Amino acid sequence: MKSSPFSAVPSAARRGALFVKPELVAHVNFGEWTPDSKLRHPSFQGLREDKPAHEVVREREKSLRTLANPLARK
């Protein structure tokens, strides 16, 4: 890619950067997301071949109330 896919990239990170399109999907276990959107205690489990990279999105937490109430899931 000739340009950054991100809206803002710090100048230190831009220097010498090469942006590529994602093609591989990794399975990573982790403890939690930090407040600055980093993974805490990530552990690489392997590559996945059953899911295309364009389908991967960041999952969001669901409240226990939503999970316990089947009517709230709809």
C-alpha positions as CSV (number, residue, x, y, z in Angstrom):
1,M,0.0,0.0,0.0
2,K,1.3,3.4,-0.8
3,S,-0.6,5.2,2.0
4,S,-1.5,4.5,5.6
5,P,-4.8,2.8,6.3
6,F,-4.9,4.7,9.6
7,S,-6.3,8.2,10.2
8,A,-3.3,9.3,12.3
9,V,0.1,7.7,12.5
10,P,2.8,9.2,14.8
11,S,5.8,10.4,12.9
12,A,8.2,8.0,14.6
13,A,6.0,5.1,13.5
14,R,5.7,6.4,10.0
15,R,9.5,6.5,9.5
16,G,10.4,3.5,7.3
17,A,6.9,2.0,7.7
18,L,5.5,-0.3,5.0
19,F,1.8,-0.8,5.2
20,V,0.5,-4.1,3.9
21,K,-3.0,-5.6,3.4
22,P,-3.8,-8.3,6.0
23,E,-3.9,-11.8,4.6
24,L,-3.3,-14.1,7.6
25,V,-5.5,-14.6,10.7
26,A,-3.8,-15.4,14.0
27,H,-5.5,-17.0,17.0
28,V,-4.3,-15.1,20.1
29,N,-5.4,-15.7,23.7
30,F,-5.0,-12.7,26.1
31,G,-6.0,-11.4,29.5
32,E,-7.7,-8.2,28.6
33,W,-7.5,-5.0,26.6
34,T,-5.6,-2.1,28.3
35,P,-7.1,1.4,28.3
36,D,-4.8,2.3,25.4
37,S,-6.1,-0.6,23.3
38,K,-3.2,-3.0,23.8
39,L,-3.4,-6.7,24.6
40,R,-2.4,-7.7,28.1
41,H,-0.5,-11.1,28.3
42,P,-1.0,-12.1,24.7
43,S,-0.2,-15.7,23.7
44,F,0.0,-16.7,20.1
45,Q,-1.9,-20.0,19.5
46,G,-1.4,-20.4,15.8
47,L,-2.7,-19.3,12.4
48,R,-6.3,-19.9,11.3
49,E,-7.2,-21.0,7.8
50,D,-11.0,-21.1,8.4
51,K,-11.6,-17.4,8.5
52,P,-10.7,-14.7,5.9
53,A,-8.8,-11.7,7.2
54,H,-11.5,-9.2,6.1
55,E,-14.1,-10.9,8.4
56,V,-12.0,-10.3,11.6
57,V,-13.3,-7.5,13.9
58,R,-12.6,-6.6,17.5
59,E,-15.1,-8.2,19.8
60,R,-16.7,-6.1,22.4
61,E,-17.6,-7.1,26.0
62,K,-21.2,-8.1,26.7
63,S,-22.8,-7.5,30.0
64,L,-23.8,-10.4,32.2
65,R,-27.3,-9.1,32.2
66,T,-27.4,-9.4,28.3
67,L,-26.0,-12.9,28.4
68,A,-28.4,-14.1,31.1
69,N,-31.5,-12.7,29.4
70,P,-32.2,-14.6,26.1
71,L,-34.7,-11.9,25.1
72,A,-32.1,-9.2,25.3
73,R,-29.9,-11.0,22.7
74,K,-32.1,-10.1,19.8
